Amino acid sequence: MTSSPIVTRDTAADVFDTVIDHDTREAGALAFLLLNPDGSLLTSLLVEDIPPGLTRRQQAATLDRLFTQVAEFGVAIAFAHARAGSAMITDDDRTWHELVLLGARDHDLPVLGGWVVGGFGVRALPRPLGEDLAAAS
């Protein structure tokens, strides 16, 4: 029996690159890695067919429903926004990232980080300023 890989901020991009195929990147999706407390990968979760033009409130409600179910398992999460387009971070990327961080906090879900996945590869979203300040002290 093999053990699940340990997922870190340094390896999460590679995991997302493996689990999100080209068609999913082009169509758009939200992807989550569910991690055990030791950082081992429990499973990946893909939310596809997200209607375009969702309001911020609708996006938050979608995440709330998801996080309500996920929080029962006592896991941490890593998040990726899969989309077509350039490697530049977009307002939509920022909005999803912010809502994931807020929703996860409301459900006591630790967040390893956020990434954007597309035909260009995988790009990390900036860590929240508070994390950078805490790491520097």
C-alpha positions in Angstrom: 0.0 0.0 0.0 1.4 3.4 -1.0 0.9 6.5 1.1 -0.6 9.7 -0.3 1.8 12.4 -1.3 2.4 15.3 1.1 1.2 18.5 -0.5 3.1 21.7 0.3 3.0 25.2 -1.2 6.0 24.1 -3.3 4.3 20.9 -4.7 0.6 22.0 -4.9 1.2 23.5 -8.4 2.4 20.2 -9.7 -0.6 18.4 -8.2 -3.0 20.8 -9.8 -1.2 20.6 -13.1 -1.6 16.8 -13.0 -5.3 16.7 -12.0 -6.7 19.5 -14.2 -6.7 18.5 -17.9 -6.6 20.8 -20.9 -10.4 20.7 -21.6 -11.2 21.6 -18.0 -8.8 24.5 -18.1 -10.4 25.8 -21.3 -14.0 25.3 -19.9 -13.2 26.8 -16.5 -13.6 25.2 -13.1 -12.7 25.5 -9.4 -10.4 22.8 -8.1 -9.7 21.9 -4.5 -7.2 19.6 -2.9 -8.5 18.2 0.4 -5.6 17.5 2.7 -5.3 15.5 5.9 -3.8 17.3 8.9 -0.4 15.9 8.1 -0.6 17.4 4.6 -1.2 14.2 2.8 -3.6 14.3 -0.2 -7.0 12.9 0.7 -8.7 13.6 -2.6 -9.1 16.3 -5.3 -12.5 17.9 -5.9 -13.4 19.6 -9.2 -16.4 22.0 -9.6 -17.2 22.3 -13.3 -20.0 24.0 -15.3 -19.8 27.3 -13.3 -22.2 29.6 -15.1 -20.6 32.8 -16.4 -21.6 36.1 -14.8 -22.2 34.9 -11.3 -22.5 37.8 -8.8 -20.2 37.9 -5.9 -23.1 36.9 -3.6 -23.7 33.8 -5.8 -20.1 32.9 -5.8 -19.9 33.1 -2.0 -23.1 31.0 -1.7 -21.6 28.3 -3.9 -18.5 28.2 -1.8 -20.5 28.2 1.4 -22.5 25.1 0.4 -19.2 23.4 -0.6 -17.3 24.4 2.5 -20.2 23.4 4.8 -19.8 19.8 3.6 -16.0 19.8 3.4 -15.6 21.2 6.9 -17.1 18.1 8.4 -14.0 16.1 7.5 -11.5 18.2 9.4 -9.3 18.8 6.3 -7.2 21.7 5.0 -7.7 22.9 1.4 -5.7 24.1 -1.5 -7.6 26.0 -4.2 -7.1 26.6 -8.0 -9.1 28.6 -10.5 -8.9 26.8 -13.8 -9.5 29.0 -16.8 -8.6 29.9 -20.4 -6.6 33.0 -21.2 -3.3 34.5 -20.2 -1.1 33.9 -17.2 -2.0 37.4 -15.9 -3.9 37.4 -12.7 -7.5 38.7 -13.4 -10.1 40.3 -11.3 -12.1 37.1 -11.5 -9.1 35.2 -10.1 -8.8 37.7 -7.3 -12.5 37.5 -6.5 -12.6 33.7 -6.3 -9.4 33.7 -4.2 -10.8 36.3 -1.8 -14.1 34.5 -1.4 -12.3 31.1 -0.9 -10.2 32.7 1.9 -13.2 34.3 3.6 -15.4 31.3 3.2 -12.7 28.9 4.5 -12.2 31.2 7.5 -15.9 31.1 8.3 -15.8 27.3 8.2 -12.5 26.9 10.1 -10.8 25.4 7.0 -7.1 26.0 6.8 -6.0 27.1 3.3 -2.6 26.1 2.0 -2.8 28.6 -0.9 -4.4 29.5 -4.2 -3.3 29.0 -7.8 -4.5 29.8 -11.3 -4.3 27.0 -13.8 -4.6 27.5 -17.6 -3.0 26.6 -20.9 0.0 28.6 -19.7 0.6 26.2 -16.8 0.1 27.0 -13.1 0.7 30.3 -11.4 0.5 30.9 -7.6 -1.8 33.6 -6.4 -0.3 36.0 -3.9 -0.4 35.0 -0.3 -2.5 37.2 2.0 -0.4 40.0 3.5 -1.0 38.8 7.0 0.6 35.5 6.2 3.7 37.2 4.8 4.0 39.4 7.9 3.6 36.5 10.2 6.3 34.5 8.3 8.7 37.4 8.4 8.5 37.8 12.2 
